[in-house]
C-alpha cells in the first residue's frame, strides 16, 4: 500500500490574495497538482477567507478528478453548508478557533464525543467520508471510533518539531496512535508540518497510513524546485 499525497493549496490562495486579482490562479493550481500526480487536493477555507475563499471551493469542486478534501471547523454553519453543497470526497473536521493562524490541536474525542457524533452524522448522511483531526494520543484515537468517523488525521506538528533531534522519540506516540486506529478499524490520515525531510521516516514507520495532506512545505519547495518536480519528490518519500 502506498500512502496517497493530498496537496493543500491554501498558500497559493494566500499569494493571490496579497495582490488581488487571479494571479496565481487557484483553480489552475488545483488542476495542475492533480495533473502532476497528486492523489488529492485539500483546501481549508476559514471564516475570514484570508486564503481559500468559499467561491474557490465552489469553482474547484467540479473539476477535481482525484480526491477533494475540505478541512474546517463544523461549528461554523457557513462551513457546513459549503461542504453539503459541494459534496467533496472527504471532509476533515478541525477544531480551529476564529482567526487562528494555523491548526494547533485536535478534538477531545472523549469530552466532545456527543457533538462529534451528531455533526459527523450530518456529513455521512450526505455520502461524504469524514475524518477528524486528533492529537497523537492512543486513548483519543480509540474514542474517536465511537463518534462514527471514518478516519482520523494525526496532527503531526510535534513529530516535525522533534524529528531533527531524535526521530525515534518523535514518532513513538504516533506509532501507538496509529496502532490504536488500526485496532478499532479507523482509517488513518496525517498532516501538519510534514516535509520532504521527515516524510519518508514517518510514512515507513506508521502502520495503516492512507493519506497525508501537505501544503506549506510543499508549496515553499515548489518555488525552488518547480511544482511538478516537487510533487514527484514528495510522492517518492511515500513509497514503501
C-alpha angles and dihedrals in degrees: 000000000000117000113240122239117224113188116217107214098189092113091057087058091047090057092047093049092052090072103019122230121077105292114145095028112228091200093053090047091055092048092046094048092057090042089053092054109274110147092209145018120220128196129179111196113193127201093257091048090223091158120359110035126211088243089057091056092052091049096046100044098074095050101048109107096173120049122317115205123186118195126196151110113290091205084082107084089203090058093050091050091050093052093048090048098049098035101210120195089248138015118201113203114215125181097224119160118230110277094012111157095222139341111286108166143023135235123286093235092190102050094033096040098113093051093045092049090054098047094041088055090056093058097039091052086059091054096254120139111235130214124177127207112242138172117244094270117130092209093053091047092051091049090051089071089069092058093068094243119151096214144006125220114215113224102231104188093106091051092051092048095050098037100088093056102038121358094186093054091043094056102037097092091045093055090052091048092048092050089051090052092051091048093056095040100252123147114239130227130165139196152150125093094001110147142170091278101052101027101083095052090048096049094046094052103040113085118222096010106167104172144004124202114209129175122143100045095040095050091045090052090048090063089067104025103033126253098262094046092046093052090051091049091053092046090054090055088059096054111111 
